[in-house]
């Protein structure tokens, strides 16, 4: 019995699939590089303004993304009055002062395709002035809703920087990894 092997050139479909995998890997690598660049820079960035001065921009940004705010915070985001049931379901809280002169707010839940998310934002005053703002995204999946995952969201922090201090955002973006 004789076995003959026939070598053929790779099909166009296989080449396209290989190119897609390579592009996907490069895209993921770039995303990781950008996170490694932006996270520490934005995590330590201090606005020249006080937390009270930056906070309306924080609330507007959260509202623009559809996250439900509570109490008086809703007016900054252009959100109408909230029902008692809505406040109970959302489980957020309006801006609170924290020890040391900082601020913190927690939005209500925003449904997503595979779960829900919300933000807890903290404004920490600088010494002697200024404010550092941290956006922590809290995500809950549909499989185990009791398992919340938290992660600092540098992308939203960059959006805030673009609104409050566009020149600083431009300088920071100039040094970022690019495709």
C-alpha positions, 0 to 999 in steps of 0.5 A, a space after each residue: 500500500 502506497 500513501 501519497 501526500 499532496 502538499 497544497 498552498 494554504 487557503 485564503 481563508 486560513 491566511 485571513 484567519 491567521 491575519 485576524 489572530 495576529 491583529 487581535 493579539 496586537 490589539 490586545 497587546 496595545 490595550 495592555 500597554 496603554 493600561 500600563 501607561 495610563 493607570 499609574 499616571 492617572 492614579 496619581 494625577 492631582 487637579 489644581 482645583 479643589 474636590 468641590 470644584 471638580 465634583 460637578 464635572 464628575 457627576 456630569 460624566 457619570 450621568 452622561 454614561 447613563 449611571 443613575 445618581 441619587 438625591 441632589 447629585 441628579 441635578 448636576 447630571 440633568 437627571 429628573 427626580 427619582 422615585 422611592 422605588 428607584 432609589 431602593 433598586 439602584 442602591 447608590 448614594 449621593 455625594 458624601 464628605 469623608 474624613 480629611 475633606 474628601 468626597 465619595 459618591 456611588 452610582 446606582 446599577 446600570 444594566 449591561 448585556 451580561 450583568 450590571 455595573 456602577 461606579 464609586 468615585 472618590 475625591 481625595 484632597 491634596 496637600 496643600 491643595 488640589 484633588 485626586 479623583 479615582 473612578 472604581 468600576 464595580 461589575 456584577 455578572 448574571 451568573 453569580 450576582 453576589 460576586 462583585 468585581 472592582 477595578 479602577 477605570 483609567 479610561 473614565 479618569 482620562 475622560 474627566 481629565 479631558 474635560 477639566 484640564 484638556 492641556 494636561 490630557 493632551 500632554 499625557 496622551 502624547 506619550 501614550 503607546 500608539 498603534 
